[in-house]
Amino acid sequence: MKITLTGCGMGTPGSLTGEAREALREADLIIGAPRLLQSLPEGSCKNRLASTKPDDILQKIDHSGAVRVCVAYSGDTGFYSGAQSLSRLLEGRPDVEWRVIPGVSSLAYFAARAGFGWQGVRTVSAHGRQCSAPAYLREGDPVFFLTGGALGPAELCRQLCGAGMQDARVTVGEELSYPGESIIRGTAGELAVREFKPLSVMLAQWDGGEPPVPGIPDGEWIRGTVPMTKQEVRAAALAKLRVRRGDTLYDVGAGTGAVSVELAIAAGHGEVYAVEQEEDACALIRQNSKKFHVANLHLICGRAPEALKELPAPDAVFVGGSGGALRNILEAVLQKKHSVRVCISAIAVETLSEALTGMRELGFTGLDVAQISVSRAREAGPYHMMMAQNPVFLISGVGP
């Protein structure tokens, strides 16, 4: 049995390669999505079955008795294609001879129609999966989105507007290669209120984007009179927590939200919960969240550990203020996830002692204590004097 996995371009005969046309013509059976099967070129095999799931495709092939089978996929077989899942199944079939034929991807076609070069463009699939558009645009590069399901171009633009990126430049391609093809340009704010056809792709770029770097300078924050974790300590805390892109994170005793925002930027595709009981601090967290365009930061106004009860299990937790309930907070966090990574910030020696004792008794492993002492230069006439800031202890470890 010979099986060919064929990229069919945009789904219309004009976007097929010559090799793909030949494979469709020589096949005894063609399997693919109904939309593709209805638009195959003249001369293609008439024996066709509709299916998109790899296991079902193999089952249909095995029951068909066909010798030469062509499985049709939209776009390119190597670009967010179901061909990759089927290839993994075929690797375990010594009785099958199989090959893959590439096709014209939606990105390549869209770039040609919209008139842009796609080298350096970040590619993302928002088709039937969760996707945080602001997190991708914040990194600075143009981003191409495959859209579909609940996340069409308008929904993605609304995400951008919610993160303060309403001026992001957006280009949408509708029904590419079909008679209703159209290219639509505007800002995220303008396109968020439009309706788009289901077969759409989107390119977006935000000029305010730049690669996230831990340790945003202290002068860039809206601070008020609420204590704030300083730049060098924030950068060190993120390193101690080993923040990953998709992590679920807590910032307990969030204060101005400086750590919360840095966590939200570092874990751009995860979720951050800033827990704070003081109203004036909660107001600052809202302001800083908006200023730095983080859409994945959730403010929880309340006192820990009670405020943690309804939150999802965390991968890592920063404790910047415990209100005298540090041991209870650690216990609450461990109940949600045993292997949680924790970093506690302490200024007082008594808090250091309490943190170490509690983490030891609760079975934390890899305990580490670092003292960070920072001095900043201050002008004194023609000279500069180094002025010391309060030393800070960072106590970190991993739950048992």
Secondary structure, 3 states (H helix, E strand, C coil): CEEEEEECECCCHHHCCHHHHHHHHHCCEEEECHHHHCCCCCCCCCCEEECCCHHHHHHHHHHHCCCEEEEEECECCCCCCCHHHHHHHHCCCCCCEEEEECCCCHHHHHHHHHCCCCCCCEEEECCCCCCCHHHHHCCCCCEEEECECCECHHHHHHHHHHCCCCCCEEEEEECCCCCCCEEEEEEHHHHCCCCCCCCEEEEEECCCCCCCCCCCCHHHCCCCCCCCCCHHHHHHHHHHHCCCCCCEEEEECCCCCHHHHHHHHHCCCCEEEEEECCHHHHHHHHHHHHHCCCCCEEEEECCCCHHHCCCCCCCEEEECCCCCCHHHHHHHHHHHCCCCEEEEEECCHHHHHHHHHHHHHCCCEEEEEEEECCEEEEEECCEEEEEECCCEEEEEEECC
